[in-house]
């Protein structure tokens, strides 16, 4: 297996957010040394003991809360990765961080280790909304984190925002967009709120204690953000992502083009066409298996050509790269989409508009059926 793209999952948070369905363990004392040991064990199981031959083009450290690694954690991680990988000189190395646990010393250490792209989970700047979400940072947390990162020398910084919150919270979406733009980020990722069944939010909705907003509110906030961010000079290059020129996420782009990638850690997914697999989500089970010399795989599948064709359609439609080589029936359907304002068709390439991206899943299935 020759992977150029690597995802690593840090499964620890100080507290689980109300909407979170990720593979995380809430703890005030994250067992970082144990995590590093389990991660190294999975590396040996997946890749063997031979000398480094795989040159990494992108690395993404997500979570959970990677900023809980603390001082020394990133250096220790690099030491383990160096036993199995080489680093492309132009590698894009992204690390997620929560504002409350990101410090100036951490910023300096990460930069020295080779990290060159940061993604801060701001989500909102409204104190009541942050409390409802279970976030631990206050309204000024993102500004302090961005300032520490800029001061250390980081030149590629992103912010995450969540839209589509319950209307009873009276969240001012434009005010949050203003605060985000005031920080001059290089990248902005938007996430629409969903109530996953196993989350606190999912239980609140199921029990009638919380109500998600109507579809028109969700759509209006998404389109408003697209309008504001593109007017501010961002390229809306993927359904949920906006970037300054030259700041498009190369790691995420690998997923969207169907490139092979390796995922390490609890809940991490991997793809080596046509083989896809994913790890157990529970931290204790992940650690037990890896340290016992067992692969932590929870499930796997072979992506047949029919499924691969659907995925190619869906992945092509979700970015501004679009989809080409349309059949006659597909082109006819796309022209009707264009009339509805959902797509643009030029030089035999269909690209969805923001209105079309709101219908991405439906349109992808429809277009695939017409191939």
Secondary structure as GFF3:
##gff-version 3
##sequence-region A 1 371
A	DSSP	beta_strand	5	10	.	.	.	ID=ss1
A	DSSP	beta_strand	12	13	.	.	.	ID=ss2
A	DSSP	beta_strand	25	26	.	.	.	ID=ss3
A	DSSP	alpha_helix	32	47	.	.	.	ID=ss4
A	DSSP	beta_strand	54	63	.	.	.	ID=ss5
A	DSSP	three_ten_helix	66	69	.	.	.	ID=ss6
A	DSSP	alpha_helix	73	81	.	.	.	ID=ss7
A	DSSP	beta_strand	85	97	.	.	.	ID=ss8
A	DSSP	three_ten_helix	99	101	.	.	.	ID=ss9
A	DSSP	alpha_helix	104	113	.	.	.	ID=ss10
A	DSSP	beta_strand	117	123	.	.	.	ID=ss11
A	DSSP	alpha_helix	127	133	.	.	.	ID=ss12
A	DSSP	alpha_helix	141	152	.	.	.	ID=ss13
A	DSSP	beta_strand	157	163	.	.	.	ID=ss14
A	DSSP	three_ten_helix	167	169	.	.	.	ID=ss15
A	DSSP	alpha_helix	173	182	.	.	.	ID=ss16
A	DSSP	beta_strand	187	192	.	.	.	ID=ss17
A	DSSP	alpha_helix	200	206	.	.	.	ID=ss18
A	DSSP	alpha_helix	215	231	.	.	.	ID=ss19
A	DSSP	beta_strand	235	238	.	.	.	ID=ss20
A	DSSP	beta_strand	241	243	.	.	.	ID=ss21
A	DSSP	alpha_helix	250	256	.	.	.	ID=ss22
A	DSSP	beta_strand	262	264	.	.	.	ID=ss23
A	DSSP	beta_strand	269	272	.	.	.	ID=ss24
A	DSSP	beta_strand	275	279	.	.	.	ID=ss25
A	DSSP	alpha_helix	283	291	.	.	.	ID=ss26
A	DSSP	beta_strand	297	302	.	.	.	ID=ss27
A	DSSP	alpha_helix	305	317	.	.	.	ID=ss28
A	DSSP	alpha_helix	328	340	.	.	.	ID=ss29
A	DSSP	beta_strand	343	346	.	.	.	ID=ss30
A	DSSP	beta_strand	349	352	.	.	.	ID=ss31
A	DSSP	alpha_helix	354	357	.	.	.	ID=ss32
A	DSSP	alpha_helix	360	369	.	.	.	ID=ss33
###
